[in-house]
Amino acid sequence: MASVSVGDHVSDLAGSHDGKLVDIDGTTAYVMQANGVEIEFQLSQLKPYQPPKVAEHRTLSGPLRDTALDPAQKAFLASIPDEVMAAVARSYGSGDDASSPRTAFAALPPSKKLEVIRIYLPTLPHQLLMRHMSLVVAMRDLGKQTAAKRGRS
């Protein structure tokens, strides 16, 4: 059993409750939670509080990790006009909901940016896409190349 005393920030062994240890009566401990509710525990069921470990940051399709882009993908990403990138970023950002926060588009690694562009490009306004039809065709061709590479490996 870890040594805890009145005034310490403690949690139960499972980590499901935490608060300030306000009183000890024999083997019974009284913990005041941040919401004002006092909970009774056996003293042996308490430990010094440790903040929870930070959960892995997730994006659209899994953990935030970068994969190496091949030269064609790098060239394609570099060729995307600023107005298209801005429109994709706005569309991606507006898809956010409070229950699943996303990494900002600008902070995504290149491989995830390319994936987001692939997903959101078809949703952009028709007038914008018409001005950049070669980009739409290049994205389609890049998708075909990527699928063919996956089929070979």
N, C-alpha and C positions, 0 to 999 in steps of 0.2 A: 504494500500500500504506500502510495506517495504521501509525503508529508504536506498537509494543507492546514491553514489556520484562518481564523475569522478575518475577513477583509480581503482574502485572496480571490482572484477571478478563477473559477473552477468550472469543470464540466463533468458530466457523468462519463463512465468508461466507454459507453457507446458513442459519445459525442453528440447526442441528440438534444441535450439541454446544457445551457451554460448560464453563469451569472456570478454574483458576488456572494461568497459564503458569509452569512450574517449571524449564524449562531450554531453552536455545537452543544448537544445535550447527550452526554454519554456516547453512544455509537450512532446517534441520529444527527444529521447535518441539515441545516435549513439554508436554501439557496434562493436569493432574490434575482429573478430574471429581469432583463431590460424592460420587459413589458409590465413590470410591477407585480407579477404573480410569484408567490413564494412556493417553492417545491421542497418536499422532504425526501432525503436520501439516506441510505446507510452510509456512514463515513467511508467505509471500505469501497463504495461504489463511485467515489469522486477522485479526480486527478486534477493537477494544475491545468488550466485552460491552454490549449494550443490552437492557433487559428487553423481552419481547414485548409488542406492543400488546394492550390489553384487547379481547377479543372482544365483539361486540355481545351485549347481554343479551337472551335470548329467553324468550318465555312460551309458553303453550299453542298459540297460532296464529301465531307470528311475532315480529318484533322488538317490544320493549316501547315502544309509542308510543300516545299517547292520541288518540282522535278525539272531536270535539265531540259531545256528546249533545244531542238535541233536547229541547224542554221535557217531552214525554211520558216520555221515558227518564229525565230527571232526577227528575221527580216519582215515577216508579215506583221508582227506586233509593232515594230518600229514604223511601218508604213501607214498605220491607222491614223487618219486625220484627227486633229485635236477636237473638232466639233463632234465627231462620232464618239471619241473616248468620253467626252463630257456628257453626251446623251446617254451612253451606256452607264456611266457612273451615277447619273441622276436616276435612271430606271432601276438600277441595282439598289441604290439607297432608298428609294421609295417603296421597295418591296420589304423593307425591314418591318418587323412587328416586335412589340415589347417582350414577347415570350422567348424570342431567339435572337439576341443581338448579333450583328455581323461585324466583321472587320471592315473598315472603310475600304472602298475600292482602291484608293491610292496606296494603301498599305499592303495590298495583296501581292504575293510573289508573282513573277511573270507568268508562270504556268497557270495559276488560278485566274489571273486577269484574262488570259486567253480563253479559259473555260467560261468565264462570266460573259465575255464578248460573244462567244459562240451561242450562249443561252439567250442573251438579251438583244442581240442584233436583229432578229426577226420581229421584235416588238417595237422597234423604233419607228417614228413617223415615216410614212411612205415618201414624202417630199425629200426627207434627208437621205433615205436609202436610194432614191432615184439619182441623186447627185453623186452617189458613191457605189454605183452598180458593180464596178470592177472589184470593189472590196467584198461585196456580197458573193460574187463568183469565186474570188480567192478564198474566202472562208469555206465555201462549199468544197472546193478542190483540196484545201488543207485537211478538211474533215475526212475526205475520201482517202487521202494519203495516210493519215493517222490510222484509220480503220484497216487499211491494207497492211500496215506495219504490224498492227496487233495480231492480225490473222496469220502472219508469218512467224511470229515469236511464240 
